[in-house]
């Protein structure tokens, strides 16, 4: 971890949560909420329904403030410090063991998870409207058999590394991925690769096709009725380092040069040894800076009763 982020985090008094480096990669920060924090947050939002959060956007900020209050008004500063630093730019947020043991397998518990994810997303930014689900978040399941038109729900293959938001007009600074429920699951871990750790970054960043606009579309299930054009390396950050927007499935190359550039890029990303696995427990969420991190998912072991429910929020940062 950089000395800058270490200094920022050392200045924050963690109240109601702990911070540590993920064992597989120190860039990824692990935020562990204490049970008393979960209990306090639950009490503070006890009179607010999920429906009110869906219907009234301003309620979502009140929910976020409740979680920050449960953490002594220190959580928002912590999360923003992590997300605004390119050296980190990602965190895994989970409850401690005592709180996880209290989680129940029912709809009420899963509605609470939506409220918790809403609090987290609104502490760092504002989620975009998700056309696939028709709300500011999306919930979807992965099962043993699937006939969908994208890799999102296909359990028996690896979902390749990518950035979100490649085919929409809204800016997508962050992606929040929360596990709501899972049964009969083996493997299927999240996959992460930081752009700066990609061994072939310089080769593709300085390629003649790197700044050339490419068309990006989406299948019918996404409910987005347009295509857009942008380069893979569409901008640089404040320090001149590249931001990416790439996904293999939704690119629509129009020339041999574009097609081969994208194909070779995908092959390079999938073979990169700096990609690492992250196990996300039910009730936990993985949040990444979308333009600095590529994410994907490992394949599952087949099981007739395989079931996983996921929640996604993606949006833009706010000051």
Secondary structure, DSSP 8 states (H G I E B T S, - for coil): --HHHHHHHHTS---SEEEEEETTEEEEEEEEE-HHHHHHHHHHTTT--HHHHHH-HHHHHHHHHHHHHHTTT-HHHHHHHHHT-TTS-EEEEEE-HHHHTT--SSHHHHHHHHHHHHHHHHHHEEE--BTTTTBSSEEEEEESS---SSGGGBTTS-EEEE-S-TTSSS---EEEEEEEEEES--B--EEEEEGGG-TTHHHHHTSTTTTS-EEE---GGG-----EEE-SEEEE-TTS-EEE---TTTB---SHHHHHHHHHHHHHHHH-TT-EEE---TT-EEEEETTTEEEEE--B---TT-EEEEEEEEEEE--
